[in-house]
Amino acid sequence: MEVDKKARQKLARVDSKEIQNTVNDARRLMFEDGINVSSVHIDRLLKPHSLVPTRVSSFISPIGNDPDLSTSECILSSTPRTRIQLL
């Protein structure tokens, strides 16, 4: 278990401008040029880093009345009333 945890920390992907640009390039091909998401073109862009052509827009929901949740356990949410607890 400890080995897995260390590997996940060591290999964790860090968001960067390069990753964002790659995802944006794939999205541009799909939505502006009509290239299919399963095409070779999209695959060549995203597969080397195991990326997907998805953007996430959310914010950390306030802890509210749940004192058992720390800030790091607060969930990314699309609405203030919706929370999903990270395990």
Summary of the structure (lengths in Angstrom):
residues: 87
radius of gyration: 17.3
end to end distance: 15.1
largest distance: 48.6
contacts: 160
relative contact order: 0.11
helix: 43%
strand: 5%
